[in-house]
């Protein structure tokens, strides 16, 4: 879900210390020594962290239980945000897995990359949403561990692909309202974790 040196991953190693993937290096080719460390107040301890670290830091500030944040550029999810700018969320009422695994996948307003605005636009969705599509940019997930955040990113793109194909094949047809209500109630019992 990345091309070139796009995207970034962060990991909280201490309450006030976050490891970041480096800026300008493709994740497949980075070495452990390329990692950077930043405090929660955005002081660079070492390395060359991603310019989008302010977005990650806002998640860590708003969600003390967050251990990792993943930011990628899943193609179909971004395409939804460009083609359907009026949507507030991915059409979860058509696909039970979206509701059960995420609750909803909201579309977060566009913010200029590398600015504090990228963190600010996340605030209304935190801490309850752990999977979000960043309009005209990418997607962001967070979790209690790297596996949860990874699952969330995979869920975003897979759901976006299914819904895009359904749209292309003739349109989106929501589940009956009573089934949607049932699924949301079931999700409440599951909690906020990404499945």
C-alpha positions as CSV (number, residue, x, y, z in Angstrom):
1,X,0.0,0.0,0.0
2,X,3.0,2.2,-0.5
3,X,5.1,3.4,-3.4
4,X,8.6,4.8,-3.3
5,X,9.3,6.3,0.2
6,X,5.7,7.0,1.0
7,X,4.0,6.2,4.4
8,X,5.4,5.8,7.8
9,X,5.2,3.7,11.0
10,X,5.7,4.7,14.6
11,X,6.0,2.8,17.8
12,X,5.8,4.0,21.4
13,X,8.7,2.5,23.2
14,X,8.3,4.6,26.4
15,X,5.5,6.8,27.5
16,X,7.2,9.9,26.1
17,X,9.4,8.3,23.4
18,X,8.3,7.3,19.9
19,X,10.3,5.5,17.2
20,X,9.6,6.6,13.6
21,X,10.5,5.2,10.3
22,X,12.8,7.6,8.5
23,X,12.0,10.3,6.0
24,X,12.8,9.7,2.3
25,X,13.7,5.9,2.6
26,X,11.5,3.2,1.1
27,X,10.4,1.0,4.0
28,X,11.5,-2.2,2.2
29,X,15.1,-0.9,2.1
30,X,15.5,0.8,5.5
31,X,17.9,-0.5,8.1
32,X,17.3,-0.5,11.9
33,X,19.9,2.2,12.1
34,X,17.7,4.5,9.9
35,X,15.0,4.7,12.6
36,X,14.5,8.0,14.3
37,X,13.3,8.8,17.9
38,X,11.0,11.7,18.9
39,X,9.5,12.8,22.2
40,X,5.8,13.3,22.6
41,X,6.4,17.0,22.5
42,X,8.1,16.7,19.0
43,X,11.7,17.0,20.1
44,X,14.0,14.9,17.8
45,X,16.2,12.7,19.9
46,X,18.0,11.2,16.9
47,X,17.6,10.4,13.2
48,X,15.5,12.0,10.4
49,X,11.9,11.2,11.3
50,X,9.0,11.5,8.9
51,X,7.7,15.0,8.2
52,X,4.2,13.6,9.0
53,X,5.2,12.7,12.5
54,X,2.8,15.4,13.9
55,X,-0.1,13.3,12.8
56,X,1.3,10.3,14.7
57,X,2.1,12.3,17.8
58,X,-1.5,13.6,18.0
59,X,-2.7,10.0,18.0
60,X,-0.3,9.1,20.8
61,X,-1.4,12.2,22.8
62,X,-5.1,11.6,22.4
63,X,-4.8,7.8,22.9
64,X,-2.5,6.9,25.8
65,X,-3.1,3.2,25.1
66,X,-1.8,3.5,21.5
67,X,1.4,1.6,20.9
68,X,1.7,2.0,17.2
69,X,0.5,4.1,14.3
70,X,0.6,3.1,10.6
71,X,0.1,5.6,7.7
72,X,-0.1,4.2,4.2
73,X,-1.6,5.2,0.8
74,X,-4.1,2.4,0.0
75,X,-5.1,3.1,-3.6
76,X,-8.8,2.3,-3.6
77,X,-9.5,3.9,-0.2
78,X,-7.9,7.2,-1.5
79,X,-9.9,6.9,-4.7
80,X,-13.1,6.8,-2.7
81,X,-12.2,10.1,-1.0
82,X,-11.5,11.7,-4.4
83,X,-14.5,10.4,-6.3
84,X,-17.0,10.8,-3.4
85,X,-15.9,13.9,-1.5
86,X,-19.3,14.3,0.1
87,X,-19.1,10.9,2.0
88,X,-18.4,11.1,5.8
89,X,-17.5,7.4,6.0
90,X,-16.9,4.4,3.8
91,X,-20.4,2.9,3.2
92,X,-20.4,0.5,6.1
93,X,-24.1,-0.2,5.9
94,X,-23.4,-2.4,2.8
95,X,-20.8,-4.6,4.3
96,X,-21.1,-6.4,7.7
97,X,-17.3,-6.8,8.0
98,X,-16.7,-3.0,8.1
99,X,-19.1,-2.6,11.0
100,X,-17.9,-5.7,12.9
101,X,-14.2,-5.1,12.4
102,X,-14.0,-1.3,12.7
103,X,-17.3,0.2,13.7
104,X,-17.0,2.6,10.8
105,X,-14.1,3.9,8.6
106,X,-14.6,7.7,8.6
107,X,-13.2,10.1,6.0
108,X,-11.0,12.7,7.7
109,X,-10.8,16.2,6.2
110,X,-7.8,16.9,4.0
111,X,-4.9,18.6,5.7
112,X,-1.7,19.8,4.2
113,X,1.0,17.1,4.6
114,X,3.7,17.9,7.1
115,X,1.7,20.4,9.2
116,X,0.1,20.3,12.6
117,X,-3.3,20.4,10.7
118,X,-2.8,16.7,9.9
119,X,-3.0,16.0,13.7
120,X,-5.7,18.5,14.4
121,X,-8.2,17.0,11.8
122,X,-7.9,13.6,13.6
123,X,-9.0,14.9,17.0
124,X,-12.8,14.5,16.5
125,X,-12.2,10.8,15.6
126,X,-9.9,9.9,18.5
127,X,-9.8,7.7,20.5
128,X,-12.8,5.7,19.2
129,X,-11.8,5.3,15.6
130,X,-8.7,3.3,15.0
131,X,-9.0,3.1,11.2
132,X,-9.5,6.3,9.1
133,X,-9.2,7.4,5.5
134,X,-7.4,10.7,5.1
135,X,-9.1,12.5,2.2
136,X,-6.9,12.9,-0.9
137,X,-3.9,11.5,0.9
138,X,-4.0,8.1,2.5
139,X,-5.1,6.2,5.5
140,X,-4.1,6.0,9.2
141,X,-4.6,3.2,11.7
142,X,-3.5,2.8,15.3
143,X,-3.5,-0.1,17.7
144,X,-2.3,-1.7,20.9
145,X,0.4,-3.4,18.8
146,X,1.7,-3.4,15.3
147,X,-0.4,-6.4,14.3
148,X,-3.7,-4.5,15.2
149,X,-2.6,-1.4,13.2
150,X,-1.6,-3.6,10.3
151,X,-4.9,-5.5,10.3
152,X,-6.7,-2.1,10.3
153,X,-4.9,-0.9,7.2
154,X,-5.5,-4.2,5.4
155,X,-9.2,-3.9,6.4
156,X,-9.5,-0.4,5.0
157,X,-8.2,-1.3,1.6
158,X,-10.0,-4.6,1.3
159,X,-13.3,-3.0,2.2
160,X,-12.7,-0.1,-0.2
161,X,-12.0,-2.6,-3.0
162,X,-15.1,-4.6,-2.4
163,X,-17.3,-1.6,-2.2
164,X,-15.7,-0.1,-5.4
165,X,-16.4,-3.3,-7.3
166,X,-20.0,-3.4,-6.1
167,X,-20.4,0.2,-7.2
168,X,-18.9,-0.7,-10.6
169,X,-21.2,-3.7,-11.0
170,X,-24.4,-1.8,-10.5
171,X,-24.4,0.1,-7.2
172,X,-24.3,-0.1,-3.5
173,X,-27.2,-1.8,-1.8
174,X,-27.3,-1.4,2.0
175,X,-28.3,-4.2,4.4
176,X,-31.8,-3.8,5.9
177,X,-31.8,-1.2,8.7
178,X,-32.6,-3.7,11.4
179,X,-29.5,-5.8,10.4
180,X,-27.3,-2.6,10.4
181,X,-28.6,-1.8,13.9
182,X,-27.9,-5.4,15.1
183,X,-24.4,-5.3,13.7
184,X,-23.6,-1.9,15.5
185,X,-24.9,-3.4,18.8
186,X,-22.6,-6.4,18.3
187,X,-19.7,-4.1,17.6
188,X,-20.3,-2.3,20.9
189,X,-19.8,-5.6,22.6
190,X,-16.5,-6.2,20.7
191,X,-15.1,-2.8,21.7
192,X,-12.8,-0.4,19.8
193,X,-10.2,-3.0,18.8
194,X,-9.6,-3.5,15.1
195,X,-10.4,-7.1,13.9
